Amino acid sequence: MTEKRTMVDVFWYVLLILWSATILFPLIWMLYESLKTNREFFQDVWSWPEKLEWVNYQKAWDKYGLASSMLNTLYYVGVTLLISTFLTTLNAYVLTRMTFKGRKLVWGIIMISLFLPGINALVPQYVLMRDLGLTNSLTGLVLLDSLGENVFFLMLLGGFMQSLPKELEESAFMDGATLMQVFMRIIVPLSAPGIVTVAIFKFLALYNNFLAPYIYLSDQKKHTIGVNMYHANQMMQYTADWVTLFAGVVIAMVPSVLAFLFFQRWIMEGATLGAVKG
């Protein structure tokens, strides 16, 4: 019996290694391709570079205007992350910790939205944004993504909050605390692992968001990093400067990769606690 379990463990271990390799290999390949010259790239895409061309990263930074697009992305992601995380926390608290008439109906409507493809809302959203004069505006994009609640994040954080003892709130109300004081001083600190988890997922989703910035931002000076790199890729049919493009893509990947590597423990802990206790 012990040997059988060991063989099964080895099988899954090897399978996970192979799966990891399929994810890591394209990233590693792109990294060393970005350190070649274009001549070396077209001669043999699998060969190692004779000399590490770190100048490709400087060329990509200047040629594709990555500095301005990074600042645009920082504003868009940062402000949206703060507003949307606060609203998700507030919504989760109201729907899971408070009792009011129609709460089950609201949850039912939210659950129904899970079965509706988000692409269906694209046209009415654009018409509304256009009529409000919020197109071609980073602030308009911030409002769109901040006020649009994500059901997955709401369920994740709501499940986490449901695990908190109700007696904590009751004791605070008996001591004269207001509803907002209970929310800010008790619920938010105790829900910190879940909030951090939601914030990290939101960051990765916002940073990698391409469709909304591409549709709503027509001014090149306002493009986020994802849209910027898309247009850089379109230029390849005229310039074929692939090594510089690879360097730009590597630069664009760095923030999201670092965020995941640094916060992966919080992601696992928060997701597990929310699933088990909720």
C-alpha positions in Angstrom: 0.0 0.0 0.0 2.9 2.3 0.9 4.6 1.6 -2.4 1.4 2.3 -4.4 1.0 5.7 -2.7 4.6 6.5 -3.5 4.2 5.7 -7.2 1.1 7.8 -7.4 2.9 10.7 -5.7 5.8 10.3 -8.1 3.4 10.3 -11.1 1.7 13.5 -10.0 5.1 15.1 -9.2 6.4 14.4 -12.7 3.1 15.6 -14.2 3.3 18.9 -12.3 6.9 19.4 -13.4 6.0 18.8 -17.0 3.0 21.2 -16.7 5.3 23.8 -15.1 7.8 23.4 -17.9 5.1 24.2 -20.5 4.4 27.5 -18.7 8.0 28.4 -18.0 9.6 27.4 -21.3 8.0 30.2 -23.4 9.0 32.8 -20.8 12.6 31.6 -20.7 12.7 31.3 -24.5 11.5 34.9 -24.9 14.0 36.1 -22.3 17.0 34.8 -24.2 15.6 35.8 -27.6 15.5 39.3 -26.2 19.2 39.2 -25.7 20.1 38.4 -29.3 20.6 40.5 -32.4 18.0 40.3 -35.1 20.6 38.5 -37.3 21.0 35.8 -34.7 17.3 35.5 -34.3 16.6 34.9 -37.9 19.5 32.6 -38.4 18.4 30.2 -35.6 15.7 30.9 -33.1 16.9 28.0 -30.8 20.6 29.0 -30.6 22.0 30.9 -27.6 23.2 34.5 -28.2 26.9 35.0 -28.8 26.8 38.2 -26.7 24.1 39.4 -24.4 22.5 42.4 -26.0 21.1 44.2 -23.0 20.9 47.3 -25.2 17.7 45.8 -26.6 15.9 46.7 -23.4 17.0 50.4 -23.6 15.8 50.4 -27.3 12.4 48.9 -26.3 12.0 51.4 -23.5 12.7 54.4 -25.8 11.2 53.1 -29.0 7.8 52.0 -27.6 7.4 54.8 -25.0 7.2 52.3 -22.1 7.7 55.0 -19.5 4.5 56.9 -20.3 2.5 53.7 -20.8 3.8 52.4 -17.4 2.7 55.6 -15.7 -0.8 55.3 -17.4 -1.0 51.8 -16.2 0.1 52.7 -12.7 -2.6 55.4 -12.5 -5.3 53.1 -14.0 -4.4 50.0 -11.9 -3.6 51.8 -8.7 -6.7 54.0 -8.4 -9.1 51.3 -9.7 -7.6 48.8 -7.3 -8.1 51.1 -4.3 -11.7 52.0 -5.1 -12.9 48.6 -6.3 -11.3 46.7 -3.4 -13.0 49.0 -0.9 -16.4 48.7 -2.7 -16.0 44.9 -2.9 -15.3 44.7 0.8 -18.3 46.9 1.6 -20.6 45.0 -0.7 -19.4 41.6 0.8 -20.1 42.9 4.3 -23.6 44.2 3.5 -24.6 41.0 1.7 -23.1 38.5 4.2 -23.2 40.2 7.6 -26.3 42.3 7.5 -30.0 41.2 7.4 -32.4 43.2 5.4 -35.5 42.6 3.2 -34.6 41.6 -0.3 -31.1 40.3 0.5 -31.7 36.9 -1.0 -33.2 38.5 -4.1 -30.0 40.6 -4.6 -27.8 37.5 -4.1 -30.0 35.6 -6.6 -29.6 38.4 -9.2 -25.8 38.4 -8.6 -25.7 34.6 -9.1 -27.7 34.9 -12.4 -25.1 37.3 -13.7 -22.5 34.4 -13.5 -24.3 32.8 -16.5 -24.2 36.0 -18.6 -21.1 36.4 -20.8 -19.5 39.7 -20.0 -19.0 40.5 -23.7 -22.8 41.1 -23.9 -22.4 44.2 -21.9 -19.7 45.7 -24.1 -22.0 47.6 -26.5 -24.3 49.2 -23.9 -21.3 50.0 -21.7 -19.6 51.8 -24.6 -22.8 53.7 -25.5 -23.2 54.8 -21.9 -19.5 55.8 -21.6 -19.8 57.8 -24.8 -22.9 59.6 -23.8 -21.3 60.5 -20.4 -18.2 61.8 -22.2 -15.9 59.3 -20.5 -14.4 57.7 -23.6 -10.7 58.3 -24.3 -10.2 59.0 -20.6 -8.2 57.1 -18.1 -10.4 58.4 -15.3 -13.5 57.2 -17.2 -11.8 53.8 -17.5 -11.1 53.9 -13.7 -14.8 54.6 -13.0 -15.9 51.8 -15.3 -13.8 49.1 -13.8 -14.2 50.4 -10.2 -18.0 50.4 -10.2 -18.4 47.2 -12.1 -18.5 44.5 -9.4 -16.9 41.1 -10.1 -19.0 38.2 -8.8 -16.0 35.9 -8.1 -14.3 38.5 -5.8 -17.6 39.1 -4.1 -18.2 35.4 -3.4 -14.6 34.9 -2.3 -14.6 37.7 0.2 -18.2 37.1 1.3 -17.3 33.5 2.1 -14.4 34.6 4.2 -16.5 37.2 6.1 -19.2 34.6 6.9 -16.6 32.7 9.0 -16.2 35.6 11.4 -18.1 35.2 14.7 -21.3 37.3 14.9 -20.7 38.0 18.6 -17.9 40.4 17.7 -20.3 42.8 16.0 -23.0 42.4 18.7 -20.5 43.2 21.4 -19.4 46.3 19.5 -22.9 47.5 19.0 -23.6 47.1 22.7 -20.6 49.3 23.5 -22.1 52.0 21.3 -20.1 51.5 18.1 -21.7 52.7 14.8 -22.1 50.5 11.8 -19.2 52.1 10.0 -17.0 51.8 13.1 -17.8 48.1 13.3 -17.0 47.7 9.6 -13.7 49.6 9.7 -12.3 48.5 13.1 -13.5 44.9 13.3 -14.6 43.5 10.0 -11.8 45.0 7.8 -8.9 44.0 10.1 -10.2 40.5 10.6 -10.8 40.1 6.9 -7.4 41.3 5.9 -6.2 38.0 4.5 -9.3 37.7 2.2 -9.0 41.4 1.2 -5.4 41.0 0.3 -6.2 37.9 -1.8 -8.9 39.8 -3.6 -6.7 42.8 -4.1 -3.9 40.7 -5.7 -6.3 39.0 -8.1 -7.7 42.4 -9.0 -4.2 43.7 -9.6 -3.3 40.9 -12.0 -6.7 41.2 -13.8 -6.4 45.0 -14.2 -2.7 44.9 -15.2 -3.4 42.3 -17.9 -6.7 44.0 -19.0 -6.4 44.7 -22.7 -10.0 44.9 -24.2 -11.3 47.9 -22.2 -8.3 50.1 -22.6 -8.1 49.2 -26.3 -11.7 50.1 -26.9 -12.0 53.2 -24.8 -8.6 54.9 -25.2 -8.1 56.3 -28.7 -5.2 58.7 -27.8 -1.9 56.9 -28.0 -0.5 59.0 -25.1 -3.1 57.4 -22.8 -2.5 53.8 -23.7 -1.7 51.3 -21.0 1.1 48.8 -21.3 -1.0 46.1 -22.8 -2.3 48.2 -25.6 1.1 49.7 -26.1 2.7 46.3 -26.6 -0.2 45.3 -29.0 0.6 48.2 -31.3 4.3 47.4 -31.0 3.5 43.9 -32.2 1.6 45.4 -35.2 4.7 47.3 -36.2 6.6 44.0 -36.8 5.0 43.6 -40.2 7.0 46.7 -41.3 10.2 46.6 -39.1 10.6 42.9 -38.1 12.6 44.1 -35.0 11.6 41.0 -33.0 14.4 41.1 -30.4 13.4 44.6 -29.3 9.7 43.5 -29.2 10.7 40.6 -27.0 12.6 42.9 -24.7 9.5 45.1 -24.4 7.3 42.2 -23.6 9.7 41.0 -20.8 9.6 44.5 -19.3 5.8 44.5 -19.5 5.7 41.1 -17.7 8.0 42.1 -14.8 5.3 43.9 -12.5 2.8 41.1 -12.7 5.4 38.3 -12.2 6.9 40.1 -9.2 3.5 40.7 -7.7 2.6 37.0 -8.0 5.9 35.8 -6.7 5.8 38.1 -3.7 2.2 37.6 -2.8 1.7 34.0 -3.7 1.6 32.8 0.0 -1.2 35.3 0.7 -3.1 34.2 -2.4 -3.0 30.6 -1.3 -3.8 31.3 2.4 -6.6 33.7 1.6 -8.2 31.5 -1.0 -8.0 28.4 1.2 -9.3 30.2 4.3 -12.2 31.6 2.3 -13.1 28.3 0.8 -12.8 26.2 3.9 -14.4 28.5 6.4 -17.1 29.9 4.1 
